[in-house]
Amino acid sequence: MNFAIDLQWPTVVGLLGMLVTLLAYFLLQARRLNGNGLAYQLMNAVGSAAIIVSLVYAFNLPAMILEIAWLAISIYGIVVGWRAAKQAG
C-alpha cells in the first residue's frame, strides 16, 4: 500500500486556511474571542481566502460558494465593527 500524499502549494495554503478557520471557531467556543471582534472576523476572512486559493486549483463548486459566502460575511463583520468603533470614538 502506498500512502504517499503529494502536498502541492495550493493544498498547503488550503490546509492552513482550514486550520485558521477552525482555530477561530474553537477560540470563539472557548470564549477566548468575541464573535463581533476584529480578530475573529480577520481569522475567518484569511482562512476562507486561503481555502478559495486552493479551490482555484482543485475546483469544487459547493465548497467555492461556501467559502465566498464565508469571506463576504467576514468582510461585512469587519466593516460593521469598524463603523461602530468609528461612531463610538
C-alpha positions as CSV (number, residue, x, y, z in Angstrom):
1,M,0.0,0.0,0.0
2,N,1.2,3.5,-0.9
3,F,0.1,6.2,1.4
4,A,2.2,9.0,-0.1
5,I,0.5,12.4,-0.1
6,D,1.5,14.9,-2.8
7,L,1.3,18.2,-1.0
8,Q,1.5,20.9,-3.6
9,W,1.4,24.6,-2.5
10,P,-2.4,25.1,-3.1
11,T,-3.2,22.2,-0.9
12,V,-0.9,23.6,1.8
13,V,-2.5,27.0,1.6
14,G,-5.9,25.4,1.8
15,L,-4.9,23.3,4.8
16,L,-3.6,26.4,6.6
17,G,-6.8,28.3,5.8
18,M,-8.8,25.4,7.2
19,L,-6.7,25.4,10.4
20,V,-7.1,29.2,10.8
21,T,-10.9,29.0,10.4
22,L,-11.2,26.1,12.8
23,L,-9.0,27.8,15.3
24,A,-11.1,30.9,15.1
25,Y,-14.3,28.8,15.8
26,F,-12.6,26.9,18.6
27,L,-11.4,30.2,20.3
28,L,-15.0,31.5,19.9
29,Q,-16.4,28.5,21.6
30,A,-13.7,28.6,24.3
31,R,-14.7,32.2,24.9
32,R,-11.2,33.4,24.0
33,L,-12.5,35.5,21.1
34,N,-15.6,37.7,20.7
35,G,-17.8,36.8,17.7
36,N,-18.1,40.5,16.9
37,G,-14.4,41.2,17.4
38,L,-11.9,42.1,14.7
39,A,-9.6,39.1,15.4
40,Y,-12.4,36.6,14.9
41,Q,-13.5,38.3,11.7
42,L,-10.0,38.5,10.3
43,M,-9.2,34.9,11.1
44,N,-12.4,33.8,9.2
45,A,-11.6,36.1,6.3
46,V,-8.0,35.0,6.0
47,G,-9.0,31.3,6.4
48,S,-11.7,31.4,3.8
49,A,-9.5,33.4,1.4
50,A,-6.8,30.7,1.7
51,I,-9.3,28.0,1.0
52,I,-10.5,29.9,-2.0
53,V,-7.0,30.0,-3.4
54,S,-6.7,26.2,-3.0
55,L,-10.1,25.7,-4.7
56,V,-9.0,27.6,-7.7
57,Y,-6.5,24.8,-8.4
58,A,-8.9,21.9,-7.4
59,F,-12.3,23.3,-8.1
60,N,-15.3,22.2,-6.1
61,L,-18.4,24.3,-6.7
62,P,-20.2,23.8,-3.4
63,A,-17.1,24.5,-1.4
64,M,-16.3,27.6,-3.5
65,I,-19.7,29.0,-2.9
66,L,-19.5,28.3,0.8
67,E,-16.0,30.0,1.1
68,I,-17.0,33.0,-1.0
69,A,-20.1,33.5,1.3
70,W,-17.9,33.0,4.4
71,L,-15.4,35.6,3.1
72,A,-18.2,38.1,2.3
73,I,-19.8,37.7,5.7
74,S,-16.4,38.1,7.4
75,I,-15.7,41.3,5.5
76,Y,-19.2,42.5,6.3
77,G,-18.5,41.9,10.0
78,I,-15.2,43.8,9.8
79,V,-16.9,46.8,8.2
80,V,-19.7,46.8,10.7
81,G,-17.3,46.6,13.6
82,W,-15.1,49.4,12.1
83,R,-18.1,51.6,11.6
84,A,-19.3,51.0,15.2
85,A,-15.8,51.8,16.6
86,K,-15.6,54.9,14.4
87,Q,-19.0,56.2,15.7
88,A,-18.1,55.4,19.3
89,G,-14.8,57.1,19.3
